[in-house]
Amino acid sequence: MNSKINISLYWKCQLIGWSVAALYWEYNGLTGGNFNWLLGVLQFVTDVFVYIMLTHLYRNFALRHGFQNLNLGQLLKRIIPAAIVLGIAYTLVTTGKLYLFRLWFMPALQESYTDFFRANADKIFIGGIRLMSIWLLAYHLYQYAQREIRVSRENAQLAIITRDAQLSNLSAQLNPHFLFNSLNNIKALVIENPKSARRAIDLLSDLLRTSLYQGDIMQVTLRDEINLVNDYLELEKLRFEERLQYVIDTCDDTTGVLIPRLSIQILVENAIKHGIAKLKQGGLITVRAERSAGLIRISVQNPGQFDVSQSVSGLGLKNLRDRLDLQYKGTANFTISDELHGIVLATISIPSA
């Protein structure tokens, strides 16, 4: 059974970075003459191992003290002293390692560690500060970039969750609103026309099946929404009889478009409540859907007078505006106004996919 060892990006960078540095030092030794291959191999292995361990100890310290959560200004205040401390540690480790190798490979030399340290510490310290500064900047800038990406991703996920929760809440408000209006219609029919009331109950049953039981669905096809509207208008016609006439006109290329659930039904309900119901002679409700200039335009036209206060404060229309803003992020539009004298036109315009 083959098992694949996964090495994290951190360890890959550590191994590659310090290996390249160690090879560069080996190259300088090779071109300088009198190169000892055994010493070169030992230098390479110990360089990679020791400096990885040194920087890894710092990484553990930084993680333990939450350096990865600091802003850029706070982080820079800690990087400068960290570079100095690591430079000192680098100097001590390097001088100790080099002195031990000198004793091993050149036992005739009588130079003490103190003399060796004084002769080489300045140069090694400057090189260590430079190396450790590069390492610190690379490590912390990567951590900072990862944190910004993570925060951006979390904010985006939070925005999506919040939007979905708002849409669910708005959608949930519609079901009782829709149900109560339908029940009131049936209540009016029970005494006046029991036969029509029975038909109304059948229609309401179908309406509930497609609306209440699909309450978690934010969008439906225009075809499904039109079928719902058609059943709703038939239900209302049982109550208004000849006072209510309606025409539904949709283009074939629009029926598969996704739209907010109950969006047209709200406009039709509004047209009946504030138009047909207030007119003794009733009137005609016209529902249209068409493509125009890269948009899907859905309109509901009815006789009546446009009431600005109802447009602003009514639950159904306010709900529709909020859902359009959330769903389409400002690219959809909803208007309602007096098109002609005695005619009200409500229009939804949404981007065409």
C-alpha positions in Angstrom: 0.0 0.0 0.0 1.5 3.3 -1.1 1.4 6.1 1.4 2.1 9.7 0.3 3.8 12.0 2.7 2.3 15.5 2.6 4.7 18.3 3.6 3.2 21.6 4.5 4.1 24.8 2.6 5.9 26.1 5.7 8.3 23.1 5.8 8.8 23.1 2.1 9.9 26.8 2.2 12.1 26.1 5.2 13.9 23.2 3.6 14.3 24.9 0.2 15.2 28.3 1.6 17.9 27.1 4.0 19.2 24.5 1.5 19.7 27.2 -1.1 21.5 29.4 1.4 23.7 26.4 2.5 24.5 25.5 -1.1 25.6 29.2 -1.7 28.0 29.0 1.2 29.3 25.7 -0.1 29.9 27.2 -3.5 31.9 30.0 -1.9 34.0 27.4 -0.1 34.5 25.4 -3.2 35.7 28.3 -5.3 37.9 29.5 -2.5 40.3 26.6 -2.8 41.4 23.8 -0.3 37.8 22.5 -0.2 37.3 19.5 2.1 34.3 17.5 0.8 33.6 15.8 4.1 33.6 19.1 5.9 31.4 20.6 3.1 28.8 17.8 3.6 28.8 18.3 7.3 28.5 22.0 7.0 25.6 21.7 4.6 23.7 19.3 6.8 24.3 21.2 10.0 23.5 24.5 8.4 20.1 23.4 7.2 19.3 21.5 10.4 20.5 24.2 12.9 19.0 27.2 11.1 15.6 25.5 10.5 15.5 24.6 14.2 16.4 28.2 15.2 13.7 29.8 13.0 11.2 27.1 13.9 11.7 27.9 17.6 10.9 31.5 16.8 7.8 30.5 14.8 6.5 28.5 17.8 7.1 31.5 20.1 5.3 33.9 17.6 2.3 31.6 17.4 2.1 31.1 21.1 2.0 34.9 21.6 -0.5 35.6 18.8 1.8 37.5 16.4 -0.3 36.2 13.5 -3.3 38.2 14.8 -1.5 41.6 15.1 -1.9 44.4 12.6 1.0 45.5 10.4 2.1 48.3 12.7 2.1 46.2 15.8 3.9 43.4 13.9 6.7 45.6 12.7 7.4 46.7 16.3 8.1 43.1 17.2 10.0 42.1 14.0 12.9 44.6 14.7 13.8 43.2 18.1 13.1 39.7 16.9 15.6 40.2 14.1 18.3 41.4 16.6 17.6 38.4 19.0 17.7 35.9 16.1 20.9 37.6 14.8 22.6 37.1 18.2 21.4 33.5 18.3 22.6 32.9 14.8 26.0 34.4 15.7 26.4 32.2 18.8 25.3 29.0 17.0 27.4 29.7 13.9 30.6 30.6 15.8 30.2 27.6 18.0 29.6 25.2 15.1 32.5 26.6 13.1 34.9 26.4 16.0 34.0 22.8 16.7 34.6 21.9 13.1 38.0 23.7 13.2 39.0 21.7 16.3 37.9 18.5 14.6 39.6 19.0 11.2 42.5 21.2 12.3 43.5 20.0 15.8 46.9 21.7 15.5 45.3 25.1 15.8 45.6 26.5 19.4 43.1 29.4 18.9 40.6 29.7 21.8 36.9 30.1 21.2 37.1 33.6 22.7 39.7 34.7 20.2 37.8 33.0 17.4 34.6 34.7 18.4 36.2 38.1 18.6 37.7 37.7 15.2 34.6 36.6 13.4 31.5 37.6 15.5 31.0 41.0 13.8 30.9 39.7 10.3 28.7 36.7 11.2 26.3 38.9 13.2 25.8 41.3 10.2 25.2 38.3 7.9 22.8 36.8 10.5 20.8 40.0 10.9 20.4 40.2 7.1 19.3 36.5 6.8 17.0 36.6 9.8 15.4 39.9 8.7 14.7 38.4 5.3 13.2 35.2 6.9 11.1 37.3 9.3 9.7 39.5 6.6 8.9 36.6 4.4 7.3 34.6 7.1 5.2 37.4 8.6 4.1 38.9 5.3 2.9 35.5 4.2 1.0 35.1 7.5 -0.4 38.6 7.2 -1.5 37.9 3.6 -3.1 34.6 4.6 -4.9 36.3 7.4 -6.3 39.0 5.1 -7.5 36.3 2.6 -9.0 34.3 5.5 -10.8 37.4 6.9 -12.1 38.3 3.4 -13.3 34.8 2.9 -15.0 34.7 6.3 -16.6 38.1 5.7 -17.9 36.9 2.3 -19.3 33.7 3.9 -20.9 35.8 6.6 -22.4 38.1 4.1 -23.9 35.1 2.2 -25.2 33.5 5.4 -26.7 36.9 6.5 -28.3 37.4 3.1 -29.8 33.9 3.0 -31.1 34.4 6.6 -32.7 37.7 5.6 -34.2 36.1 2.5 -35.6 33.2 4.5 -37.1 35.6 7.0 -38.7 37.7 4.3 -40.0 34.6 2.5 -41.4 33.3 5.8 -43.4 36.5 6.2 -45.2 35.9 3.0 -46.7 32.6 3.7 -49.1 33.6 6.6 -49.8 36.9 4.7 -50.8 34.9 1.6 -52.7 32.2 3.6 -54.8 34.7 5.6 -55.9 36.5 2.5 -56.9 33.3 0.7 -58.8 32.1 3.8 -60.7 35.4 3.9 -61.7 34.9 0.3 -63.1 31.4 1.1 -64.9 32.7 4.2 -66.7 35.2 2.0 -67.8 32.4 -0.4 -68.9 29.9 2.1 -72.3 31.6 2.7 -72.8 33.3 -0.6 -71.7 30.4 -2.9 -70.9 27.1 -1.3 -70.1 25.4 -4.7 -67.5 28.1 -5.4 -66.2 27.8 -1.9 -65.5 24.1 -2.5 -63.7 24.9 -5.7 -61.8 27.7 -3.8 -60.7 25.2 -1.2 -59.3 22.9 -3.9 -57.4 25.8 -5.4 -56.1 26.9 -2.0 -54.9 23.3 -1.4 -52.9 23.6 -4.7 -51.6 27.0 -3.7 -50.4 25.8 -0.3 -48.7 22.9 -1.9 -46.6 25.1 -4.1 -46.0 27.9 -1.7 -46.0 26.7 1.9 -44.3 23.4 1.3 -41.6 25.1 -0.8 -40.9 27.9 1.7 -37.2 27.2 1.7 -36.9 27.9 -2.0 -35.9 31.5 -2.7 -36.3 31.4 -6.5 -38.7 29.6 -8.8 -39.0 29.6 -12.6 -41.3 32.2 -14.1 -43.4 29.4 -15.4 -44.1 28.1 -11.9 -44.8 31.5 -10.6 -47.3 32.2 -13.4 -49.0 28.9 -12.7 -49.4 30.0 -9.1 -50.7 33.4 -10.1 -53.2 31.7 -12.5 -54.6 29.6 -9.6 -54.7 32.6 -7.3 -56.6 34.7 -9.9 -59.0 31.8 -10.4 -59.6 31.7 -6.7 -60.2 35.5 -6.6 -62.5 35.3 -9.6 -64.8 32.9 -7.7 -65.3 35.8 -5.2 -65.4 38.7 -7.7 -67.1 36.9 -10.5 -67.5 39.2 -13.5 -65.9 42.1 -11.7 -62.5 40.5 -12.2 -61.0 39.8 -15.7 -57.4 38.9 -16.3 -54.9 38.3 -19.1 -51.5 36.6 -18.7 -49.1 37.1 -21.5 -45.5 35.7 -21.3 -42.9 35.1 -24.0 -41.6 31.5 -24.4 -38.0 32.6 -23.8 -38.8 34.0 -20.3 -40.6 31.0 -18.8 -37.5 29.3 -17.6 -36.0 32.4 -16.0 -35.6 32.2 -12.2 -37.4 34.9 -10.2 -38.0 35.5 -6.5 -40.8 33.3 -5.3 -44.2 34.9 -4.9 -43.0 38.1 -6.5 -45.7 38.3 -9.2 -48.3 37.0 -6.8 -47.7 39.9 -4.5 -48.2 42.4 -7.3 -51.4 40.6 -8.4 -52.7 40.5 -4.8 -51.9 44.2 -4.5 -53.7 44.9 -7.8 -56.9 43.2 -6.5 -56.8 44.6 -3.0 -56.2 48.2 -4.0 -57.7 48.2 -7.5 -60.4 45.7 -8.3 -61.9 45.4 -4.8 -62.4 49.2 -4.6 -64.1 49.6 -8.0 -67.8 48.7 -8.3 -67.4 47.7 -11.9 -64.1 45.8 -11.3 -61.7 45.7 -14.2 -59.0 43.9 -16.1 -55.6 42.8 -14.6 -52.9 42.2 -17.2 -49.7 40.3 -16.4 -46.9 40.4 -18.9 -43.3 39.1 -19.0 -40.8 39.9 -21.7 -37.1 40.4 -22.5 -36.0 43.9 -23.1 -32.5 45.4 -23.3 -30.8 42.6 -21.4 -33.5 42.6 -18.7 -36.5 40.5 -17.9 -39.5 42.9 -17.4 -42.5 41.6 -15.5 -45.5 44.0 -15.3 -48.9 43.9 -13.6 -51.4 46.4 -14.8 -54.8 47.1 -13.1 -57.4 49.8 -12.8 -57.3 52.0 -9.7 -55.4 54.9 -8.1 -51.8 54.7 -7.1 -51.4 55.1 -3.3 -47.9 56.2 -2.4 -48.3 55.4 1.3 -49.3 51.8 0.5 -46.3 51.5 -1.7 -44.0 52.6 1.1 -45.6 50.9 4.2 -47.3 47.8 2.8 -45.8 44.5 3.9 -46.0 42.8 0.4 -44.4 45.6 -1.6 -41.8 46.4 1.0 -41.0 42.8 1.3 -40.6 42.5 -2.5 -38.2 45.5 -2.6 -36.1 44.1 0.2 -35.8 40.7 -1.5 -34.9 42.2 -4.8 -32.2 44.3 -3.2 -30.7 41.3 -1.4 -31.1 38.8 -4.2 -29.7 41.0 -7.0 -27.5 43.4 -5.0 -29.0 46.5 -6.5 -29.1 45.4 -10.1 -32.9 44.7 -10.1 -35.5 47.4 -10.1 -39.1 47.7 -8.9 -41.4 50.6 -9.8 -45.1 51.2 -9.3 -46.9 54.3 -10.6 -50.0 55.7 -12.5 -49.3 54.8 -16.1 -52.4 56.5 -17.4 -55.4 58.1 -15.7 -57.1 55.4 -13.6 -54.4 52.7 -14.5 -51.7 51.5 -12.2 -48.6 49.8 -13.5 -46.2 47.8 -11.3 -42.9 46.6 -13.0 -40.1 44.3 -11.9 -36.9 44.4 -13.9 -34.2 41.8 -13.2 -31.0 41.0 -15.0 -31.3 38.5 -17.8 -28.9 35.5 -17.4 
